[in-house]
Amino acid sequence: MSLFSFSKKKELIPASEQQPILEAIKWAEQKTSGEVRVYIESHCRFVNPIDRALEVFHGLKMHETKDRNAVLVYIALKDHQLAVYGDKGIHEKVGDDYWRREVDKMIAAFNGENIANGIAAVVTDIGDALHTHFPYDSDTDKNELPDEIVFGH
């Protein structure tokens, strides 16, 4: 039995609501060498969602990007938990306060019943931060990680 359960099949949010998130990921990654992934599951098996985000981050091999500039947006819908985790390269540039502000923005959007747009807005913000610190270079950039939403169970 695997510790990780990754799937594209189980959609925890309707396909129509996924589109703004997917567009935000694509837009963000066009401007940077960084990588952004969104992972959505029903329940968080840890008390602290950052612990689960870190587990997912490594399970998705996000720590293997060349510049250590990948960011995971983690959401456990039914448990109402979320976290944003950035690898060493981007974390050293933006710091803890940046991640806390992004989480606060998502919480505010979620409280307004605007889950998809809240995720998309944070992905866009992260894309801006990645662009500032890791701008796109057409000669060297390659898409190191898939751009789809990953659904857990």
C-alpha angles and dihedrals in degrees: 000000000000124000089220127062110192122171141158093201106068105073112196092183125041118267091244090060093047094064097076090049093049091047091050091051092049092046093047094050094049089067101046148037086232125101129229125194131179120210120189127183136157101242136024111221093203130068091230113052092207088066090055091044089054091050091050091044091058093039089057089048091237091146089068097073114124097242096031088240103132122127128200123204105201125193130178100191104192093041091047092229129136142165140180115218124189124190123242098273096056096032091059088055101046107023135203097303091060092055091047091053091051091050090049090053091052092048091052091050092046091050087056089053090249101124101151095044090046091054092044092050092052092047088052091050090049089050089054092051092047090048091052094052102025108027120192115267113192091204097056109017122105130169101254098180135036116266100218127107111261116219123203126187 
